[in-house]
Amino acid sequence: MSVRQKLLAAAFASIIAFAASPASSQVLHYANQGELKSLDPDTLKETTTIAHLAHVYEGLVTRDKDLKVVPALAESWETLTPTHWRFHLRKGVKFHNGDAFTADDVIFSAQRVRAKGSNFLSNVPPDAKFVKVDDYTVDVMLDSPNPILISQWDSWYIMDKKWCEEHDAVAPTPASATTPSYAALHENGTGPFMIVSHQPGVKTVFKVNPNWWGKPEHNLKEIDFTPIASDATRVAALLSGEVDVVEPVPIQDIQRVNASGVATVMNGPELRTIFLGMDQSRDELLYSNVKGKNPFKDVRVREAFYKAIDVDLIKSRVMRGLSTPSALMIAPPLFALSKDFTRPKADVEGAKKLMAEAGYPNGFEVTLDCPNDRYVNDAAICQAVVGMLARIKVKVDLLAQPKAQFFAKVLKPGGYKTSFYLLGWTPASLDSHNVLHDIMGCRNDPKDPTRGEANLGGYCNKELDALADKILVESDTNKRNQMIKQAFEIGIKDYAYIPLHQQALSWGVSKKVKLTQRADNEVLLYWATKQEE
């Protein structure tokens, strides 16, 4: 998590961008370490899922290869007043089933993305009122100015109102759903590809949409996606020619792939920040041997965990140099004053002293929730954290699971089911406000139910929230940056989170395929070309 996030929309865990010259129609075989569980575009705000679905669904806007917000289903827009936006919709667009795209679908999708079960609540502000002017014009009325209103709309995908009603898919499918909805197993978007076959965890087949409104920038007729969890198997499939593109290439295999003569590795720093979060809201942790109280409510314990974790050692030993240790919860390219922050070095003895002062000289036991197929070396990072915290006598029980199970657990309705967790975040808006609002904002705000949408641990500081609200409407860049700096300083003082690093993206690409990395180093399969077989 250059500049990044709506990069999500760039597809397949990062957009496989291929420079276009559709001389022939080819089948592209693509493998990722994780699966595509749900096709419901409102289920899971996770980069890889959003990128996959960007091939079939579209928003009113999208982002180009330079990450600039550009028209998609909205041909143009203007702000009539600071609180009144008008969107002119693209005419002649059809959903994959032939239904016409109109303003009714936009209004329906604006309601659906903010409904219970959606994981994209903050993409469309709760105060935004959508008004149909005519079939191809929609007004959006706001209670207060929001200069970055559309910055997250490239991953807010428009759905077919009629299709959703016909298939009992009006409500979003929660990430924790145990029974898939029709929308989780089928799609009906407007994008350049159509999903003709979807077997979750096995294979998903994308075929070109011959009626797409845009001009294709690829020479593909089909994309076959297969999840391959095993690093060794995934790399072997690339080197044997079984697949054309894989993501990620394990760090230890990068040199071998580059020396193979049949494939190369495209890599570069990502804008996603990998971090650790702690449950700071419950009176008693769900997964700990400490009963009757919550150790993480004590800032000394949070500081001790922070000091015990050596991000430089994680960089050298686990990431083999392919990470950038972070002092903030946002990547440096996304915040102009990030250079003013320096992450302190690990201090195990200082951490031990803090644990003793907090009443835990012999540590305690806690479970760490971690995905094992989502981020680069995610399980290995968590294993390293287990060892580092053992030095301050904290016994960490590691629960590493595939991302489908991980997200279903930690995002469970009725309260996030985790005590200590690893997560990655790229601000969808490519702006600090997203982090301060979605990750660091107080949950259960009656005035803003979307605040803290991704705040799994329940950290809360009202002073930070007040600053975030001012940041949203401030138009003076210098004033805004100073307020952002102040807000991050509050979070650091509170040891709200433990930022680890920004990882490097690594795509394995057959020499028969041409990909173009976006400005954020992400790569989209709908920009791909492949040599004729």
Secondary structure by P-SEA (a helix, b strand, c coil): cccccccccccccccccccccccbbbbbbbbcccccccccccccccaaaaaaaccccccccccccccccccccccccccccccbbbbbbbccccccccccccaaaaaaaaaaaacccccccccccccbbbbbccccbbbbbbccccccccccccccccccaaaaaaacccccccccccccccccccccccccccccccccccbbbbbbcccccccccccccbbbbbbbccaaaaaaaaaaccccccccccccaaaaaaacccbbbbbccccbbbbcccccccccccccccccccccccaaaaaaaaaaccaaaaacccccccccccccccccccccccccbbbbcccaaaaaaaaaaaccccbbbbbbbbbcccccaaaaaaaaaaaaaaaacbbbbcccccaaaaaaaaaccccccccccccccccccccccccccccccccccccccccccccccccccaaaaaaaaaaaacccaaaaaaaaaaaaaaaaaaccbbbbbbbbbbbbbcccbbbbbccccbbbccccccccc
